[in-house]
Amino acid sequence: MAAASLGYPQRVRHELTELIQKQIASIEKETYGGATDKDRWEYEERRKRIDDLHCELQRLTLPHSAVEPSPTLLTPPEM
C-alpha cells in the first residue's frame, strides 16, 4: 500500500518503520566496519526524526493526559 493513500497516523507509522529499518541496516554496517562519518551523521539525523515521529504517534494515539516525553528508541552505536 502506498504511503500517500494512508491516513496521517498510518503515514507516521509507515515513516517510523522505514527509518527503523534503515537504522538496523546502519547498525549492521557499523558492526562490520563499513560505516563512514556520513553514515554516522545520517544515523543520528534519523534517530532525531524517529524520536519526533514516536512523540507524534503517541500524541495521535494516546489520551492527552497519558502523553509524556519518551526516551530515545534507538541510541547511536558506540563509536
LUMVEX-887348 format. One line per field, with one value per atom (N, C-alpha, C, O, CB): residue in three letters; y, x negated, z. Coordinates in Angstrom, 1 decimal. Last residue first. Glycine has a CB too. Layout:
// LUMVEX-887348
code: [ALA/...] .
north: [Y/...] .
east: [X/...] .
up: [Z/...] .
***
This chain:
// LUMVEX-887348
code: [MET/MET/MET/MET/MET/GLU/GLU/GLU/GLU/GLU/PRO/PRO/PRO/PRO/PRO/PRO/PRO/PRO/PRO/PRO/THR/THR/THR/THR/THR/LEU/LEU/LEU/LEU/LEU/LEU/LEU/LEU/LEU/LEU/THR/THR/THR/THR/THR/PRO/PRO/PRO/PRO/PRO/SER/SER/SER/SER/SER/PRO/PRO/PRO/PRO/PRO/GLU/GLU/GLU/GLU/GLU/VAL/VAL/VAL/VAL/VAL/ALA/ALA/ALA/ALA/ALA/SER/SER/SER/SER/SER/HIS/HIS/HIS/HIS/HIS/PRO/PRO/PRO/PRO/PRO/LEU/LEU/LEU/LEU/LEU/THR/THR/THR/THR/THR/LEU/LEU/LEU/LEU/LEU/ARG/ARG/ARG/ARG/ARG/GLN/GLN/GLN/GLN/GLN/LEU/LEU/LEU/LEU/LEU/GLU/GLU/GLU/GLU/GLU/CYS/CYS/CYS/CYS/CYS/HIS/HIS/HIS/HIS/HIS/LEU/LEU/LEU/LEU/LEU/ASP/ASP/ASP/ASP/ASP/ASP/ASP/ASP/ASP/ASP/ILE/ILE/ILE/ILE/ILE/ARG/ARG/ARG/ARG/ARG/LYS/LYS/LYS/LYS/LYS/ARG/ARG/ARG/ARG/ARG/ARG/ARG/ARG/ARG/ARG/GLU/GLU/GLU/GLU/GLU/GLU/GLU/GLU/GLU/GLU/TYR/TYR/TYR/TYR/TYR/GLU/GLU/GLU/GLU/GLU/TRP/TRP/TRP/TRP/TRP/ARG/ARG/ARG/ARG/ARG/ASP/ASP/ASP/ASP/ASP/LYS/LYS/LYS/LYS/LYS/ASP/ASP/ASP/ASP/ASP/THR/THR/THR/THR/THR/ALA/ALA/ALA/ALA/ALA/GLY/GLY/GLY/GLY/GLY/GLY/GLY/GLY/GLY/GLY/TYR/TYR/TYR/TYR/TYR/THR/THR/THR/THR/THR/GLU/GLU/GLU/GLU/GLU/LYS/LYS/LYS/LYS/LYS/GLU/GLU/GLU/GLU/GLU/ILE/ILE/ILE/ILE/ILE/SER/SER/SER/SER/SER/ALA/ALA/ALA/ALA/ALA/ILE/ILE/ILE/ILE/ILE/GLN/GLN/GLN/GLN/GLN/LYS/LYS/LYS/LYS/LYS/GLN/GLN/GLN/GLN/GLN/ILE/ILE/ILE/ILE/ILE/LEU/LEU/LEU/LEU/LEU/GLU/GLU/GLU/GLU/GLU/THR/THR/THR/THR/THR/LEU/LEU/LEU/LEU/LEU/GLU/GLU/GLU/GLU/GLU/HIS/HIS/HIS/HIS/HIS/ARG/ARG/ARG/ARG/ARG/VAL/VAL/VAL/VAL/VAL/ARG/ARG/ARG/ARG/ARG/GLN/GLN/GLN/GLN/GLN/PRO/PRO/PRO/PRO/PRO/TYR/TYR/TYR/TYR/TYR/GLY/GLY/GLY/GLY/GLY/LEU/LEU/LEU/LEU/LEU/SER/SER/SER/SER/SER/ALA/ALA/ALA/ALA/ALA/ALA/ALA/ALA/ALA/ALA/ALA/ALA/ALA/ALA/ALA/MET/MET/MET/MET/MET] .
north: [4.7/5.0/4.8/5.0/6.4/2.9/3.5/3.6/2.6/2.6/3.9/2.9/3.6/4.7/2.0/5.8/5.6/4.6/4.4/6.9/4.2/5.0/4.8/3.7/4.7/4.3/3.7/4.6/5.7/3.3/5.8/4.5/3.7/2.6/4.5/7.9/7.6/6.1/5.2/7.9/8.2/8.1/7.7/7.3/7.0/10.7/9.3/9.3/10.2/8.5/12.8/12.7/11.3/10.7/13.7/11.6/12.1/12.0/11.2/11.4/11.3/11.5/12.2/13.3/12.4/11.0/9.9/10.2/9.4/8.6/13.1/13.0/12.0/12.0/12.8/12.5/13.6/13.5/13.9/14.9/9.0/10.1/11.2/10.9/9.7/8.2/8.1/9.2/10.3/8.0/8.8/7.6/7.4/6.6/6.4/11.2/10.9/9.7/9.6/10.5/11.2/12.3/11.9/12.2/13.6/9.0/8.9/10.0/9.7/9.2/10.1/8.9/8.7/8.4/7.6/12.1/12.4/11.3/11.5/12.8/10.6/11.5/11.9/11.9/12.8/9.3/8.5/9.4/9.0/7.9/11.4/10.6/9.8/9.6/9.7/12.3/13.2/12.4/12.7/14.1/9.9/10.5/11.4/11.3/11.3/9.8/8.7/9.2/8.9/7.5/12.1/12.0/10.9/11.1/11.8/11.3/12.5/12.5/12.8/13.8/9.2/9.0/10.1/9.9/8.8/10.4/9.5/9.3/9.2/8.2/11.8/12.5/11.7/12.2/13.1/9.5/10.5/11.3/11.6/11.4/8.4/7.6/8.6/8.4/6.7/10.5/10.1/9.3/9.5/9.3/10.3/11.6/11.3/11.7/12.6/7.8/8.1/9.3/9.4/8.2/8.2/7.2/7.4/7.3/5.7/10.0/10.4/9.5/9.9/10.5/8.5/9.6/10.1/10.4/10.8/5.0/6.3/7.3/7.1/6.8/1.6/2.8/4.0/4.0/2.9/-1.0/-0.3/1.1/1.7/-1.1/-2.8/-1.9/-1.1/-0.6/-2.6/-4.3/-5.0/-4.0/-4.4/-5.6/-2.5/-3.7/-4.4/-4.9/-4.7/-0.7/-0.3/-1.5/-1.5/0.6/-2.2/-1.7/-1.3/-1.6/-0.5/-2.7/-3.8/-3.3/-4.0/-4.6/-0.1/-0.8/-2.0/-2.2/-1.2/0.4/1.2/0.5/0.5/2.6/-1.4/-1.6/-0.8/-1.3/-1.1/-0.2/-1.5/-1.8/-2.4/-2.6/2.2/2.2/0.8/0.7/2.7/1.4/2.0/2.0/1.8/3.4/0.5/-0.5/0.1/-0.7/-0.8/3.0/2.0/0.9/0.4/1.3/4.2/4.8/3.7/3.6/6.0/2.6/2.7/3.2/2.7/3.6/3.1/1.7/1.8/1.1/0.9/5.8/5.3/4.0/3.7/5.3/5.8/6.5/6.0/5.8/8.0/4.4/3.9/4.5/3.8/4.3/6.0/4.7/4.1/3.5/3.7/8.2/8.4/7.0/6.9/9.0/7.1/7.6/7.8/7.5/8.9/6.5/5.4/5.8/5.1/4.8/9.1/8.2/7.0/6.6/7.7/10.0/10.6/9.7/9.5/11.9/7.2/8.3/8.8/8.2/7.9/6.4/6.1/7.4/8.5/5.6/6.9/6.5/6.2/5.9/5.3/7.4/8.5/8.2/9.1/9.0/4.9/5.8/6.9/7.4/6.4/2.2/3.4/4.3/4.4/4.1/-1.2/0.0/1.2/1.3/0.0] .
east: [-31.0/-32.0/-33.4/-34.3/-31.8/-28.1/-29.3/-30.3/-30.6/-29.8/-25.1/-26.1/-27.4/-27.7/-26.5/-22.5/-23.5/-24.5/-24.8/-24.2/-19.5/-20.6/-21.7/-21.8/-21.1/-16.2/-17.4/-18.5/-18.6/-17.4/-14.3/-14.0/-15.3/-15.5/-13.1/-14.7/-15.2/-14.9/-15.2/-16.7/-11.7/-13.2/-13.5/-12.6/-13.7/-9.1/-9.6/-11.1/-11.7/-9.0/-7.0/-8.2/-8.7/-8.8/-9.3/-3.6/-4.8/-6.0/-5.9/-5.1/-0.2/-1.4/-2.5/-2.3/-1.0/2.0/1.1/-0.2/-1.2/1.7/3.7/3.1/2.1/1.2/4.2/4.6/3.7/3.0/1.9/4.4/4.5/5.2/4.2/3.1/6.1/2.7/2.9/3.8/3.8/1.6/2.3/3.0/3.3/4.1/2.1/1.0/2.1/2.9/4.1/1.7/-1.1/-0.1/1.2/2.3/-0.7/-2.5/-1.9/-0.8/0.3/-3.0/-3.3/-2.4/-1.8/-0.6/-3.2/-5.0/-3.8/-2.8/-1.6/-4.2/-7.0/-6.2/-4.9/-3.8/-7.0/-7.9/-7.4/-6.6/-5.5/-8.6/-8.9/-7.7/-7.1/-5.9/-8.2/-11.0/-9.9/-8.7/-7.6/-10.3/-12.7/-12.2/-10.9/-9.9/-13.3/-13.2/-12.5/-11.9/-10.7/-13.4/-14.7/-13.4/-12.6/-11.3/-13.6/-17.0/-16.2/-14.8/-13.8/-16.9/-17.8/-17.4/-16.6/-15.6/-18.7/-18.5/-17.3/-16.8/-15.6/-17.7/-20.8/-19.6/-18.4/-17.3/-19.9/-22.4/-22.0/-20.8/-19.9/-23.2/-22.7/-22.1/-21.6/-20.5/-23.2/-24.1/-22.7/-22.0/-20.8/-22.8/-26.5/-25.7/-24.3/-23.3/-26.3/-27.3/-27.1/-26.2/-25.4/-28.4/-27.7/-26.7/-26.3/-25.2/-27.3/-29.7/-28.4/-27.4/-26.3/-28.5/-31.8/-31.3/-30.0/-29.1/-32.3/-30.8/-31.6/-31.1/-30.1/-31.5/-31.0/-30.3/-31.3/-32.4/-29.6/-32.0/-31.9/-31.2/-31.0/-31.0/-32.3/-33.3/-33.2/-34.2/-34.6/-30.2/-31.1/-32.2/-32.9/-30.4/-28.7/-29.2/-30.3/-31.3/-28.1/-27.9/-28.9/-29.5/-30.7/-28.2/-26.0/-27.2/-28.3/-29.4/-26.7/-24.2/-24.9/-26.1/-27.2/-23.9/-23.3/-24.0/-24.8/-25.9/-23.0/-22.1/-23.3/-24.1/-25.3/-22.8/-20.0/-21.0/-22.3/-23.4/-20.4/-18.6/-19.1/-20.2/-21.2/-17.9/-17.9/-18.8/-19.4/-20.6/-18.0/-16.1/-17.4/-18.4/-19.6/-17.2/-14.1/-14.7/-16.1/-17.1/-13.8/-13.3/-13.9/-14.6/-15.7/-12.8/-12.3/-13.5/-14.2/-15.4/-13.2/-10.0/-11.1/-12.4/-13.5/-10.7/-8.6/-9.0/-10.2/-11.2/-7.9/-8.0/-8.8/-9.3/-10.5/-7.8/-6.5/-7.8/-8.6/-9.8/-7.6/-4.3/-5.0/-6.4/-7.4/-4.2/-3.3/-3.8/-4.7/-5.7/-2.7/-2.6/-3.6/-4.2/-5.4/-3.0/-0.6/-1.8/-2.9/-4.1/-1.5/1.3/0.6/-0.6/-1.6/1.6/2.0/1.3/0.6/-0.4/2.3/3.2/2.0/1.3/0.1/2.4/3.9/4.3/3.0/2.0/5.4/2.6/2.8/3.3/3.0/1.5/1.7/3.1/3.5/4.7/3.4/-1.0/-0.1/1.4/2.2/-0.3/-2.2/-2.1/-1.1/-0.4/-3.4/-0.6/-1.4/-1.1/0.0/-1.1/-0.8/0.0/-0.9/-1.8/1.0] .
up: [19.1/18.1/18.6/17.9/17.4/19.7/20.3/19.2/18.4/21.4/17.9/18.3/18.9/18.5/17.1/19.5/18.5/18.9/20.1/18.2/20.5/20.8/19.8/19.2/22.2/19.8/19.4/19.7/19.2/17.9/21.2/20.8/20.5/21.0/19.6/24.0/22.7/22.4/23.2/22.5/26.0/25.8/24.4/23.6/26.8/25.5/25.5/25.4/24.9/24.4/27.4/26.5/26.6/27.7/26.9/27.5/28.1/27.2/26.3/29.5/27.5/26.6/27.4/28.0/25.4/28.9/29.0/28.2/28.3/28.5/28.4/29.7/29.8/30.8/30.7/25.8/26.0/27.4/27.5/25.9/24.9/25.5/25.9/26.3/26.8/21.9/23.4/23.8/23.3/24.1/19.2/19.6/21.1/21.4/19.2/18.7/17.9/18.5/18.2/16.5/20.5/20.6/19.9/20.3/20.0/19.6/20.9/21.0/21.6/22.0/17.1/17.2/18.5/18.6/16.8/18.1/17.3/17.3/17.4/15.8/19.3/20.1/19.4/20.0/20.4/17.0/18.1/19.0/19.4/18.9/15.5/15.0/16.1/16.2/13.9/17.1/16.8/16.3/16.8/15.6/17.0/18.3/18.1/18.8/19.0/14.3/14.9/16.3/16.6/15.2/14.0/13.3/14.0/14.1/11.8/15.5/15.9/15.3/16.0/15.5/13.9/15.3/15.8/16.5/16.2/11.6/11.6/13.0/13.2/10.9/12.5/12.0/12.0/12.3/10.6/13.1/14.2/13.7/14.5/14.6/10.6/11.7/12.7/13.2/12.3/9.3/8.8/9.9/10.1/7.5/10.7/10.7/10.3/11.0/9.8/9.9/11.3/11.5/12.4/12.1/7.2/7.7/9.1/9.5/7.5/7.2/6.7/7.2/7.5/5.1/8.2/9.0/8.5/9.4/9.0/7.4/7.2/8.2/8.8/5.7/8.1/8.2/8.1/8.5/9.6/8.0/6.7/6.8/5.8/5.8/10.2/9.8/8.6/8.1/9.8/11.0/10.1/9.6/8.7/9.0/12.5/13.2/12.3/12.8/13.4/10.6/11.7/12.3/12.6/12.8/9.3/8.6/9.6/9.3/7.7/11.4/10.8/10.0/10.1/9.8/11.7/12.8/12.3/12.7/13.9/9.3/9.7/10.8/10.8/10.1/9.4/8.3/8.7/8.5/7.0/11.5/11.6/10.6/11.0/11.5/10.3/11.5/11.7/12.0/12.7/8.3/7.9/9.1/8.9/7.4/10.0/9.2/8.7/8.6/8.0/11.1/12.0/11.2/11.6/12.8/8.8/9.4/10.4/10.4/10.2/8.3/7.3/7.9/7.6/6.2/10.7/10.3/9.3/9.5/9.7/10.4/11.5/11.2/11.6/12.7/8.0/8.0/9.2/9.0/8.1/9.1/7.9/7.9/7.7/6.6/11.2/11.4/10.3/10.5/11.7/9.6/10.6/11.0/11.1/11.9/8.1/7.4/8.4/8.1/6.7/10.1/9.4/8.6/8.5/8.4/10.8/11.8/11.1/11.5/12.8/8.2/8.8/9.9/9.8/9.5/6.0/6.9/7.6/7.5/7.9/2.7/4.1/4.9/4.4/4.8/0.2/0.4/1.8/2.1/-0.5/0.4/0.1/0.3/0.6/-1.3/0.7/1.9/1.7/2.6/2.3/-0.8/-0.9/0.2/0.7/-2.3/0.0/0.0/0.0/0.8/1.2] .
***
